[in-house]
Amino acid sequence: MVPRLSLFEDIDKDAAIATMPAGIRMVFVVHGAVTIDAREFRTGAVWFGEEAMTCTGGAEGATVWRWELSRGEPKSFDAPELSTRTKLSATLDTIPEGELLFRGDSVAFLAGGTALATATSPLRAHREGHSCRTLPRWSHSGRGEAG
């Protein structure tokens, strides 16, 4: 079955608690705060994982963007206090066979700065023997340090 990449916008209201079954996903906190498996993530933070997870919205609510890499239709959250909207969902028909690196990069720069061209993509084939499972932590590159 061909892999599918989907992007969802989840709006947590009043400390909504949502559970997700295991799956390859990345969560970016657009605004507010969420707690994922007992760890708090605030505006601008990214979480990545493959195991089942519990996500709790902050007391003031939160908006997150959730990327899902799945075979077939992506799984959905189980939470009545959560509003979810599909922003993008497409099959990756031309993706090469082998391991993948699922990464979340920041391309932010100061106002008036210049966005330089880059050869990296958020999802790319990784042929050096590393597995997504070995990359649970994210590193942050300063201005001009990303490679």
N, C-alpha and C positions, 0 to 999 in steps of 0.2 A: 504494500500500500504506500502511496506517495505521501511524504511528509506535508503537513499544513502548518503555516505560521499565521497566528491570529493575534490581533491586538484588541483588548477590551478596555473600556473606561468603567471602573467600578466606583460608585459613590456610596461611601459608608455613612449612615446617618445614626447619630446618637449612640455611639459605641456598639455598632452592629457586630455580631460575631458570625464569621463565615468559615466553613470548613471546605477543604479541597482534597480530593484523592491524589495519590501520587501522580506526577507528571512533570515534564520539563517546562519550567516557567521562570519568568523574571518579573518583578514588581518594582515600579518606579513611583514614588510618592510625589504627586503633582503639588498638592498642598494639604496641610493638616498633619496628622500623625496616625500611624497604625502600629499595632503590636503583632508581630509574627513569631509564633512559637516562643513567647515570653521575652522577646527583644524588641525595643521600640525603634521605629524608623520615622524620621521627620521629613519635611519638605526637602526634595532634592536627593533623598537617599534611595539606594537600590538594594533589593534582596533577590537572591537567586537560589533555587533549590529544585530537587527532584522528588522528595518525599511528600507524603500527605502533610498538609499544613493547616493551621488555624490562624486566621487574620481577624484582629479586632480593631475596629475604628476607634479613634480617640474620642474623648467626651464632646469635642466640638465637631466631630465628623472628619472625613477625609475624602480626597479624590486620588485614585491610583490608576496608573496605566499598567495593564497586565499582559505580557506577551506569553503565548502558549505555543510550544512546538509539539505537535501531536501527529499521530497516524490516524487519519479519519477526523471526525468531528471532535473539537476540544470539549473537555469536561466543564461543567458549570459550578458556580458556588452554590452552596445550600444555605441561604439566608434570606428571610423575608424582608429584612430591613436594608437590603442592599439593592441598589439600582445598577444594572449592568447594560452597557451599550457596546455592540460590536463596531469597532472603528475600521478594522481591516481583517480579512481572512482570505488567504490564497494558498493554493497548493504550490509546492516547490518542485515543479516538474523537471527542472534542469539541474537540480542539486546533485553533485557527484556522490558516489558511494564512499563510505568510510566515516570516520569520526568527525564530529562537528565541534566548533568552539562557539558558544553562545555568549556574547559579551555585550555589556552596556557601557558605552563610551559617552563622555560628556564632550560636546563641541561648543560649550559656552565660551564667550570671550567678552571683554569689556566693551561698553558702548563706544562706537567709533572705531573699533578694531576691525581687522581684516580677516575674513574666513578664507583660509588657504585650502587648496585642493588636497585631498587625502586618498590614499589607495586602499584604506581599510574599510571594511563593511561591518555592520552590527552582527551579521551571521555569515560565517565563512567556513569553508572546509579547512580542517586543520590536519595536516599530514605528518606531523612530527611525533605521533605516538601518544599524545596527551588526550585524556578523556575529559568530557564535561564534568564527570564525577570528581576529578582532581582539582577543579577550579571553583570551590564554593565561596571563596573570598574575592573581593574586588580590590584592585589597586587604583590609586588615583595619580594621574600624571599632572604636573604643573604645566603652565603655559610653555609651549614649545618642546615639551618632553615626550609627548606621545609618539609611538613609533609604529 
